[in-house]
Amino acid sequence: MDPTGNPLSPPEQALHAARARVLADLIAGQVAEADVVSLVEESVAQRRWWVEQWPEGVEFVAGLVAQDVQDALLERHGRWPLCPVCTTGGPHALDVEPELGPDPHWVCHEAGVKISPVGSLGSATGTNPPS
């Protein structure tokens, strides 16, 4: 529901869900500082315009927000999220697959494995926040 009590539109519901999923992953990675949360808000605002222009892309929003935040974090803080499965070699970030598609997942291309759906990194890394 919006502040006036009206139900949210499907694009707005998708944006809220994308925000929640990416925030859950940031919390699981213990990087949900205020400046990082601001990056999520910036991405959601930009993707709001994008989904208004291309309503058929609403199911791609979660993966796009995750990629936006990952790119912004790389520029400001370094790689995120780091791969939890590779124990040899240097630390490396996971990627979002598909790059533009429904049901986005974090994957490790080095090990060739799917780690978790976007929004569920805590389950994959054992760092679920307390409920």
HELIX and SHEET records of a PDB file:
HELIX    1   1 PRO A   10  ALA A   28  1                                  19    
HELIX    2   2 ALA A   34  GLN A   53  1                                  20    
HELIX    3   3 PRO A   55  PHE A   60  5                                   6    
HELIX    4   4 VAL A   61  ARG A   76  1                                  16    
HELIX    5   5 LEU A  121  THR A  125  1                                   5    
SHEET    1   A 3 ASP A  95  GLU A  97  0                                        
SHEET    2   A 3 HIS A 105  CYS A 108 -1                                        
SHEET    3   A 3 VAL A 113  PRO A 117 -1                                        
END                                                                             
